[in-house]
């Protein structure tokens, strides 16, 4: 299928891999791009320990970017999360933009609040901008399009990771965002999309592409810990637990720490207290990269129910998109 998303991103299939923070590396991202979609490096791609300085952040990302370029000649992206249009208050985004421009990375997957100043800077350097609001709405869609985003992602409550504040499912938020976009830019659907059925449903509601996390995370090339993959294979959406945290909610497989976080949530602990107890995003590394649910958590989207095998990225991609060519 060649549609607007494929044309904007210069890819064969309208599928973007969710960046997943700690759970990306060069091998995984290149596999998605080689399968025809857009692989995307997350914030801590290829790392096992946190880096805190701008210089360390840039050099760690540079290593992964160059490793990807040794594995594929196809486009890929980098996740960015600006916190202010004022560069003096956002010390990471500018250096990452300079790195992407220098290394020829063609796509920025921008998450969080929308900052038109940064969007203009990326586009001025020839970098395409895909915007994914953590709390999508008609208003945020208008703001992003008016500010220069070329693709908008509609994320539903079915997703894994940091959940939207509003508990609006994927197949309710997609038509809302599509109608707000009014054809000005294409919309991608995110949350619970793991197979042909869910992909077809997203397109039926007006999406022109798929933004996929859990399905690729369960692939052979993913750095997700093997014991967590095996536990996830046995689980369905009914098995996942959900607890309050900053900014709203999180979902996880059961385990020692996730169960304790759920007890805190039910007993009235504050979101900030629970966020500290989950060790912020270090808890994702410990639970999902290291496979230790006594120290971390393991977040999945509700599409986990339909995943029954650990398969290559190419097989996952084919399942999501083969119907588009028929």
N, C-alpha and C positions, 0 to 999 in steps of 0.2 A: 504493500500500500504506500502510495506517495500522497501525502496530504500536507497541510500547512505546517504541522509540527516537523515532519520530515524535512521539508524545504528550509525552514528556519534553522534547524539544528544540523542539517546536512547529514542525516542518518537514514537508514533504510526502513526502520520500523519505528512507529511513534511510541516508544517506550523509554522512560527515564528511570534509572535505578536510584532508589532512595539512598542518600549518603550515609546514614546510620552511624555517624560519629566514629567510634573506635573500630567499627566492624567493616572497614574497607581497607584494601591494600591494592597494590599495582596489579597483581595477578587477577584478582576478582573484578576490578574495574575494567581491565583490558578484555576480560572474557565477555562482559556485557557489551562492550563496544564491538568486539569481533562478532558477536551474535546479531548485530544490526541495530542495537539500541544505543543509548547514551549512558556509559558508565560514569559515575561521579565519585570523586574522593571526598570523604568526610573530614571533619575537623582534626581528628587524631589518627588519620590514615597511616597504617603501617607501624604505629607506635604501640609500645606496651607500658610506657611510663609517661606521665604528663610532662610537657614542656611549658614554660611560663614566660619566656622572653620572646619578643618579636623575632629576633634573629634565629632562635631555635625553631620557632614555628615555621618560618620561611624555609629554612634549610631542610627540615623534615619533609615539608611538602614538596620541595624541589627534588628530593631524592625519589619520592613516589612518582612525581610527574615524569621524570626522566626514565624511570623503570617502565612506566606505562608506554612511553614512546618507543622503547625497545621491544615491546610486545605487540603493538598495534599501530597502524597508520591512520586509524579512524578517529573521529572526534570523541572527546570526553570532556567532563566538566569538573569544577571544584565548588564545593559548598562554601558559601560566605554568609555571614550574619551581622551586617552592620548594626551598630547601636546608636549612631548619631550621624547626621550629615556634617557635623563639625569634626574634621580630622584630629583635632587636638583632644577630643573626647573619645575617639575610636582609634586606638593605636595599632590595630591589627589589619583592618580592611585595606588601607592604603598600600602597605607593603605586599599583601597578598595580591592585590590588583597589579602592582608592578611586576611581581613574579609571574603571574598568569600572562601578562602581555609579553614579557621577555621570553617565556617558554612556549608561547603560541597556543595556550589553552583557550579554546574558542567559546566556552560556555560557563557562565556563573549561575549556579542554582542558589538564589538568594532566599533566605528564610527569616521569619520573625516579622517585625514591623517593616513597613515599606518606607524607604528613604530615597526620594527622587534625585537628590544630589549625587548619591553613589551610583544610582542606575545610569545617570547621564555620564558619569566618569567611566564606567565600564563600557558603555556603548561607544563613547568617544575613542576608546582604545580598541575598538573592533570586536568586543566580547559581547555575545548574546546574553540576555538576562531572562531566566525563568524565575518567576516569583511564586513562592509558596507561603501564604499567610498561615500562621499557626491557628488563627481564629477567623476563617474566611467568612465574608459577608458581602452583600451587594455593595456596601460602602467601600470596603477595602478593595474590592475588585475594580470599582470606578477609579479609586485613587491610584492603584497600580498601573492601570491602562493609561490614564492621563499622564502618569509620571514616566512612561516609557517602557514598562515591562512588555516583552514580546510574547510571552506565554504565561498563563496564570494557572496555578494548581488549586483545585477544589478538594480539600482534605476533609474526610468524614470521620466520625467518632469510631468507625470500624478499624482505624489504623492502629499500628503499634507505636511505641515511643511516647513522646509527650503529647497527650491528648488535648484536643480543643476544649475550651471552657464550656462551650455550648454542646450538649449531647445530641447533635444532629448527625444522623447516619449518612454514609457516603451517598446513598441513592436518594437522599433528600437534598444534600448540599450541592451535588453536581448540577441539577437543573436550575437551582437558585443562582449559582455562579454563572452558568451558561447564559441564562436570561439576562443577568446583569451585564455580562460582556457584550451581548447583542451582536456577536459576530465580529467585533473589532479586533480581537485576538483569539487564538484558539485556547481551549481549556483542557487541562489534563485532570483525570480522576485519580484520587489517592485514597486508600483505605479498604482493605479486605479484598483486593483484586488479585487473584492467584491462578485463575484458570480461564478456559474459554467462556464459560457461562457468565462469570462476573465481568470479563472484558466486554462481551457482547452487550451486557446490561448497561455498562458505563457509556458505551457508544450510542446505545438507544436513547439515552438521556441527554445526548448532545456533546459528550466529551469527544475530543479528537485525538486523545492520547492517554497513556497509562503511566502513572507514577508508582513504582512497585518497590516495596521494601521486603516484607516477609517472604514472599515466594522466592526471590533471589537469595535472601539470607539463608535459606534452607538448601541452597545448591551446593554441589561438591566443592566449587572454588571458593566459597565463602569462608572467611576466617572464624566464623562462629564455632565455639567449642563443640567437639564431637558429642560429648555427653549431653549437651543442651539440645543439639539437633535430634538425638535419639529420644530424649524426653518429649520434645515437641512433636515428633512423629506420632507418639502415643496419645497426645492431647487433642482436645477439641476446644472450641471457643467456650464451652461450658466449664472447662477446667481452669481457665484463667481467672486470677483474682484481680480486683481493682481497688486501689486505695487513693486517698487524697494526698496531694503533694503540691509543690510549687511547679507550674502556676495553677494547676487544677487537679488532674488525675493521672494515674499511671496504671498500666496493666502488666502482669507478670505471671509466669509459671509459678506454681506453689514451690516453697522451699523455706529454709530456716529464716533467712532475713525477710523475704517477701511476706511470709506468714506473720512475722512480728510487726511489719509495717501495716498490715491489714488490721491487726489488733489495735495498734496505735490509732489508726484512722477511725475505727469503731468506738474507741474509748474517749474521743474528743481531743486528741493532740492537734496542735495547729499544723497547717500545711508546711510552715517553715521548720518546725520540729521534725516532721516526717522526712522532709527533704534532707535535713542534716543526717538523720538516722539512715537514709538510703545511700549516704555518702555521695550525694549529688550524682554527677555523671561518672565518677570513679566506680560507682556501684554497677554501672553498665559494663565497664571493662572487667570488673571482677566476676560478675555473673555470666557474661556472654562471651567474652574473649578468653577468660581463664576457666570458666565453667564452675565457679564456686558460689553456690547459692547460700552459703553461710555468711558471705561477705557482700554479695551483690544480688541483682535481680535479673530476670530474663524476659524482656518485653517482646510481645508478638501481636500482630493484628488478628482480627477475628476470622480471617481467611485460613487460619491454621487448620481448621477442621478439614479442609479439602486437600491438604498436603499429606501424601502417604508414602513418599519415597524421597531419598536424597539423590538428585539427578544433576547432570551437568547444566550449566547456565543455558547452553544452546537448547536443550530439551525444554527447559522452563520457558524460554523465549518462544519457541515454536508452539507450545501449548497456548500461550497468550495471544499469538498473532496469526497462526496458520489460517484461521477462518477468514482473515481479512483479504486473503488472496483468492478466495473461492468465489 
